[in-house]
Amino acid sequence: MPAARTPPRDDALAGLKYGLLLGCAVLALVLPPAGTRQAAVAAMAPHARLALQAPGSTLPHADAAPRLADLRGEEASEAVRRVADWVTDSGDHQGLHFVILDKRNAKVFLFRPDGSLRAATPVLLGSAPGDHTVEGVGGKPIHAVLPEERTTPAGRFVAQAGRNTTPEDVVWVDYAAAVSMHRVRATDPRERRLERLASPGVEDNRISYGCINMPVAFFENELWPVFQHSRGIVYVLPEQLPLQQVFAALYAPGERHAGLR
């Protein structure tokens, strides 16, 4: 049998390059794109922490007219209008329904994906002022949560439906911190939660351990039908920190579009 031929050096290099290219092609077919595994894990584990997401930085097209939110005549603060317009114009909500919580005025606004207001309602909030979450507070028994730890944190959250330990239907805003939106509970008459919701002022709307309490009718007829089968984005406006610090990508659509021309 004739001896095996040793391929010339050029042929060997060509074969090596071909092998590397073939291997890369196989890996590209086998391995999922970046982020796919995280999305799959999140889908399989709905009770995992809903991470705080960084605001988007999508730039509007120079020739496009600004897309503004439609509050349909609902009274809203300037901060709510600014965030709603930015979200609608930038697409930061990723085509989902979104909620804006105005902590200073104890009011929730529920928007459709096109930026039009679906409904709004007064709410009850965490009794402690502040825009932060105390580390580990979500793992404490409710009786062990200190008064100064009962904050409703500010930021942008990916929210989804779930159940608490009661169990009752809730919309989780930050699962790890045990912050959710749910029906108001009138379990302790001394707290007067129903009366607080019905009062015209906002001074008495700070009573919860951090969760966002809303009227039963609003939760069941407006919020739950939206979040029952889909995630959404919740923007909790700060009461102490600057708005731009919490939402770094915030911009005024009219000014941004004018600057691009």
Backbone hydrogen bonds in HBPLUS format (Angstrom, degrees):
<---DONOR---> <-ACCEPTOR-->    atom                        ^
c    i                          cat <-CA-CA->   ^        H-A-AA   ^      H-
h    n   atom  resd res      DA  || num        DHA   H-A  angle D-A-AA Bond
n    s   type  num  typ     dist DA aas  dist angle  dist       angle   num
A0012-ALA N   A0008-PRO O   3.03 MM   4  6.34 152.5  2.11 150.7 159.1     1
A0013-LEU N   A0009-ARG O   3.00 MM   4  6.31 160.5  2.04 153.8 157.9     2
A0014-ALA N   A0010-ASP O   3.00 MM   4  6.20 160.3  2.04 147.4 153.2     3
A0015-GLY N   A0011-ASP O   2.96 MM   4  6.16 154.4  2.02 144.2 151.2     4
A0016-LEU N   A0012-ALA O   2.93 MM   4  6.20 152.9  2.01 146.8 154.4     5
A0017-LYS N   A0013-LEU O   2.91 MM   4  6.19 165.1  1.94 156.1 159.0     6
A0018-TYR N   A0014-ALA O   2.96 MM   4  6.15 161.0  1.99 147.8 153.4     7
A0019-GLY N   A0015-GLY O   2.94 MM   4  6.15 153.5  2.01 145.0 152.1     8
A0020-LEU N   A0016-LEU O   2.99 MM   4  6.31 156.8  2.04 151.9 157.7     9
A0021-LEU N   A0017-LYS O   2.95 MM   4  6.21 166.5  1.97 156.0 159.3    10
A0022-LEU N   A0018-TYR O   2.92 MM   4  6.08 157.4  1.97 147.1 153.7    11
A0023-GLY N   A0019-GLY O   2.93 MM   4  6.13 153.2  2.00 145.2 152.4    12
A0024-CYS N   A0020-LEU O   2.98 MM   4  6.27 158.2  2.03 151.7 157.0    13
A0025-ALA N   A0021-LEU O   3.02 MM   4  6.24 155.9  2.08 146.7 153.3    14
A0026-VAL N   A0022-LEU O   3.04 MM   4  6.31 153.5  2.12 146.0 152.7    15
A0027-LEU N   A0023-GLY O   2.99 MM   4  6.27 162.1  2.02 151.5 156.0    16
A0028-ALA N   A0024-CYS O   2.92 MM   4  6.14 154.8  1.99 148.2 155.1    17
A0029-LEU N   A0025-ALA O   3.18 MM   4  6.45 141.6  2.34 139.3 148.6    18
A0029-LEU N   A0026-VAL O   3.09 MM   3  5.21 125.9  2.40  96.4 110.3    19
A0030-VAL N   A0026-VAL O   2.96 MM   4  6.20 147.8  2.06 148.1 157.8    20
A0031-LEU N   A0027-LEU O   2.80 MM   4  5.67 171.1  1.81 155.6 158.4    21
A0036-THR N   A0033-PRO O   3.06 MM   3  5.64 164.8  2.08 135.0 138.8    22
A0039-ALA N   A0035-GLY O   3.04 MM   4  6.25 156.7  2.10 146.7 152.9    23
A0040-ALA N   A0036-THR O   2.92 MM   4  6.16 154.6  1.99 148.0 155.3    24
A0041-VAL N   A0037-ARG O   2.88 MM   4  6.10 162.3  1.91 153.5 157.9    25
A0042-ALA N   A0038-GLN O   2.94 MM   4  6.12 160.8  1.98 147.3 152.7    26
A0043-ALA N   A0039-ALA O   2.94 MM   4  6.14 149.7  2.03 142.3 150.8    27
A0044-MET N   A0040-ALA O   2.95 MM   4  6.21 147.6  2.06 147.4 156.0    28
A0045-ALA N   A0041-VAL O   2.91 MM   4  6.01 138.3  2.08 146.7 158.0    29
A0048-ALA N   A0045-ALA O   3.07 MM   3  5.58 166.7  2.09 120.2 122.1    30
A0064-ALA N   A0061-HIS O   3.11 MM   3  5.30 152.3  2.19 107.0 115.5    31
A0070-ASP N   A0115-GLY O   2.90 MM  45  6.08 160.6  1.93 133.0 137.5    32
A0117-LEU N   A0070-ASP O   2.81 MM  47  6.01 150.5  1.90 174.7 165.7    33
A0074-GLU N   A0071-LEU O   2.92 MM   3  5.47 168.1  1.94 124.6 128.0    34
A0081-ARG N   A0077-SER O   3.14 MM   4  6.46 161.5  2.18 150.0 154.7    35
A0082-ARG N   A0078-GLU O   2.92 MM   4  6.13 157.8  1.97 150.4 156.4    36
A0083-VAL N   A0079-ALA O   3.06 MM   4  6.24 170.1  2.07 152.9 154.8    37
A0084-ALA N   A0080-VAL O   2.88 MM   4  5.97 164.4  1.91 152.2 157.4    38
A0085-ASP N   A0081-ARG O   2.97 MM   4  6.02 161.6  2.00 146.9 151.7    39
A0086-TRP N   A0082-ARG O   3.03 MM   4  6.19 162.8  2.06 147.7 152.9    40
A0087-VAL N   A0083-VAL O   2.89 MM   4  6.02 168.9  1.90 155.5 158.5    41
A0088-THR N   A0084-ALA O   3.03 MM   4  6.13 165.7  2.05 146.1 150.3    42
A0089-ASP N   A0085-ASP O   2.92 MM   4  6.03 162.1  1.95 151.0 156.1    43
A0090-SER N   A0086-TRP O   2.86 MM   4  5.83 165.6  1.88 154.4 158.7    44
A0091-GLY N   A0087-VAL O   2.95 MM   4  5.63 142.3  2.09 142.0 150.1    45
A0094-GLN N   A0091-GLY O   2.95 MM   3  5.53 163.1  1.98 123.1 125.5    46
A0096-LEU N   A0093-HIS O   3.07 MM   3  5.60 156.6  2.12 116.9 123.9    47
A0233-ILE N   A0097-HIS O   3.21 MM 136  6.70 158.6  2.26 150.9 155.0    48
A0098-PHE N   A0111-PHE O   3.17 MM  13  5.27 155.1  2.24 130.1 137.7    49
A0111-PHE N   A0098-PHE O   2.76 MM  13  5.27 174.0  1.76 172.4 172.9    50
A0099-VAL N   A0233-ILE O   2.82 MM 134  6.30 154.9  1.89 155.9 164.4    51
A0235-TYR N   A0099-VAL O   2.76 MM 136  6.04 169.2  1.77 160.1 163.1    52
A0100-ILE N   A0109-PHE O   2.90 MM   9  5.16 156.4  1.96 145.8 153.7    53
A0109-PHE N   A0100-ILE O   2.89 MM   9  5.16 153.0  1.96 146.2 155.0    54
A0101-LEU N   A0235-TYR O   2.85 MM 134  6.20 164.3  1.87 154.7 158.6    55
A0237-LEU N   A0101-LEU O   2.93 MM 136  5.98 164.9  1.95 160.9 165.3    56
A0102-ASP N   A0107-LYS O   2.86 MM   5  5.28 168.7  1.87 170.4 167.4    57
A0106-ALA N   A0102-ASP O   2.79 MM   4  5.71 102.5  2.39 138.7 159.0    58
A0107-LYS N   A0102-ASP O   3.15 MM   5  5.28 158.0  2.20 135.6 142.1    59
A0106-ALA N   A0103-LYS O   3.15 MM   3  4.70 156.2  2.21  94.3 101.7    60
A0123-VAL N   A0106-ALA O   2.99 MM  17  5.43 156.1  2.05 130.4 131.9    61
A0108-VAL N   A0121-THR O   2.85 MM  13  5.42 167.4  1.87 166.1 167.2    62
A0121-THR N   A0108-VAL O   2.98 MM  13  5.42 151.8  2.06 148.0 155.5    63
A0110-LEU N   A0119-ALA O   2.85 MM   9  5.36 174.5  1.85 170.8 169.0    64
A0118-ARG N   A0110-LEU O   2.74 MM   8  5.57 165.0  1.76 154.7 159.2    65
A0119-ALA N   A0110-LEU O   3.33 MM   9  5.36 156.7  2.39 137.7 142.4    66
A0112-ARG N   A0116-SER O   2.81 MM   4  5.45 171.3  1.82 165.8 166.4    67
A0115-GLY N   A0112-ARG O   2.95 MM   3  5.46 164.7  1.97 122.6 125.8    68
A0124-LEU N   A0213-ASN O   2.89 MM  89  4.89 157.2  1.94 138.3 145.7    69
A0213-ASN N   A0124-LEU O   2.99 MM  89  4.89 151.6  2.07 137.1 143.4    70
A0125-LEU N   A0205-ASN O   2.85 MM  80  6.25 159.7  1.89 162.1 169.0    71
A0207-ILE N   A0125-LEU O   3.01 MM  82  6.14 140.3  2.17 158.3 160.5    72
A0208-SER N   A0125-LEU O   2.82 MM  83  5.42 148.6  1.92 145.6 142.5    73
A0127-SER N   A0208-SER O   2.90 MM  81  5.49 151.4  1.99 154.0 145.0    74
A0128-ALA N   A0150-ARG O   2.94 MM  22  5.07 161.7  1.97 136.8 135.2    75
A0154-ALA N   A0131-ASP O   3.15 MM  23  4.83 168.2  2.17 112.0 113.9    76
A0137-VAL N   A0134-VAL O   3.14 MM   3  5.65 163.5  2.16 138.9 138.0    77
A0139-GLY N   A0136-GLY O   3.15 MM   3  5.64 153.6  2.23 112.4 119.7    78
A0140-LYS N   A0137-VAL O   3.25 MM   3  5.47 167.1  2.27 110.0 113.7    79
A0144-ALA N   A0141-PRO O   2.83 MM   3  5.38 152.3  1.91 117.8 126.9    80
A0145-VAL N   A0142-ILE O   3.35 MM   3  5.48 165.2  2.38 105.0 109.3    81
A0149-GLU N   A0146-LEU O   2.90 MM   3  5.22 153.2  1.97 112.8 121.8    82
A0150-ARG N   A0147-PRO O   3.39 MM   3  5.65 169.8  2.40 111.2 113.7    83
A0155-GLY N   A0236-VAL O   2.99 MM  81  5.20 159.0  2.03 133.7 137.9    84
A0236-VAL N   A0155-GLY O   2.84 MM  81  5.20 165.8  1.86 161.5 161.4    85
A0157-PHE N   A0234-VAL O   2.84 MM  77  5.11 162.0  1.88 150.6 156.7    86
A0234-VAL N   A0157-PHE O   2.83 MM  77  5.11 166.4  1.85 152.1 156.5    87
A0159-ALA N   A0232-GLY O   2.80 MM  73  5.31 158.7  1.84 154.0 158.8    88
A0232-GLY N   A0159-ALA O   3.01 MM  73  5.31 150.9  2.10 143.6 148.9    89
A0160-GLN N   A0172-TRP O   3.25 MM  12  5.49 144.7  2.38 137.3 146.8    90
A0172-TRP N   A0160-GLN O   2.79 MM  12  5.49 140.0  1.95 165.3 156.7    91
A0162-GLY N   A0170-VAL O   2.90 MM   8  5.44 147.5  2.00 159.1 155.2    92
A0170-VAL N   A0162-GLY O   2.97 MM   8  5.44 161.9  2.01 138.2 138.7    93
A0164-ASN N   A0168-GLU O   3.21 MM   4  5.76 149.5  2.31 146.2 153.4    94
A0171-VAL N   A0181-MET O   2.98 MM  10  5.11 160.3  2.02 149.9 155.7    95
A0181-MET N   A0171-VAL O   2.81 MM  10  5.11 159.4  1.85 143.9 150.1    96
A0173-VAL N   A0179-VAL O   2.95 MM   6  5.66 160.7  1.99 141.7 146.3    97
A0174-ASP N   A0179-VAL O   3.04 MM   5  5.11 168.6  2.06 141.9 144.7    98
A0179-VAL N   A0174-ASP O   3.00 MM   5  5.11 168.6  2.01 148.4 146.9    99
A0178-ALA N   A0175-TYR O   2.97 MM   3  4.84 155.1  2.04 101.8 109.5   100
A0212-ILE N   A0180-SER O   2.84 MM  32  6.13 167.8  1.86 158.6 162.7   101
A0182-HIS N   A0212-ILE O   3.06 MM  30  6.43 158.1  2.11 156.0 159.9   102
A0214-MET N   A0182-HIS O   3.02 MM  32  6.26 152.8  2.10 157.8 164.9   103
A0184-VAL N   A0214-MET O   2.85 MM  30  5.23 132.9  2.07 157.3 149.8   104
A0191-GLU N   A0188-ASP O   2.94 MM   3  5.73 155.2  2.00 125.5 131.6   105
A0192-ARG N   A0189-PRO O   3.19 MM   3  5.40 143.3  2.33 103.6 113.4   106
A0196-ARG N   A0192-ARG O   2.92 MM   4  6.13 151.2  2.00 148.8 157.4   107
A0197-LEU N   A0193-ARG O   3.03 MM   4  6.28 155.2  2.10 148.0 153.5   108
A0198-ALA N   A0194-LEU O   3.12 MM   4  6.33 146.8  2.24 140.7 149.6   109
A0199-SER N   A0195-GLU O   3.02 MM   4  6.12 127.3  2.31 142.5 154.9   110
A0205-ASN N   A0202-VAL O   3.18 MM   3  5.26 168.2  2.20 112.3 113.4   111
A0219-PHE N   A0215-PRO O   3.03 MM   4  6.34 167.9  2.05 160.6 163.6   112
A0220-GLU N   A0216-VAL O   2.95 MM   4  6.11 172.7  1.95 159.8 161.6   113
A0221-ASN N   A0217-ALA O   2.92 MM   4  5.73 153.4  1.99 142.4 149.8   114
A0222-GLU N   A0218-PHE O   2.89 MM   4  5.25 148.5  1.99 138.6 144.6   115
A0223-LEU N   A0218-PHE O   3.14 MM   5  6.52 158.3  2.19 148.8 155.4   116
A0224-TRP N   A0219-PHE O   2.78 MM   5  5.66 168.3  1.79 161.3 164.5   117
A0226-VAL N   A0223-LEU O   3.08 MM   3  5.43 130.5  2.34 106.7 119.7   118
A0227-PHE N   A0223-LEU O   3.06 MM   4  6.32 161.1  2.10 158.2 163.8   119
A0228-GLN N   A0224-TRP O   2.79 MM   4  5.36 136.1  1.98 155.7 160.5   120
A0245-GLN N   A0242-PRO O   3.09 MM   3  5.29 132.5  2.33 100.9 113.8   121
A0246-VAL N   A0242-PRO O   3.36 MM   4  6.76 148.2  2.47 150.0 157.5   122
A0247-PHE N   A0243-LEU O   2.99 MM   4  6.20 162.2  2.02 154.0 159.6   123
A0250-LEU N   A0247-PHE O   3.08 MM   3  5.56 165.4  2.10 120.8 123.8   124
A0256-ARG N   A0252-ALA O   2.96 MM   4  6.12 164.2  1.99 162.5 167.7   125
A0257-HIS N   A0253-PRO O   2.95 MM   4  6.03 169.7  1.96 155.9 158.0   126
A0258-ALA N   A0254-GLY O   3.11 MM   4  6.18 157.2  2.17 141.2 147.9   127
A0259-GLY N   A0255-GLU O   2.99 MM   4  6.10 151.0  2.08 144.4 152.0   128
A0260-LEU N   A0256-ARG O   3.20 MM   4  6.42 128.6  2.48 138.7 151.0   129
A0260-LEU N   A0257-HIS O   3.19 MM   3  5.19 138.8  2.37  95.8 107.1   130
A0261-ARG N   A0258-ALA O   3.34 MM   3  5.53 154.4  2.41 102.3 109.5   131
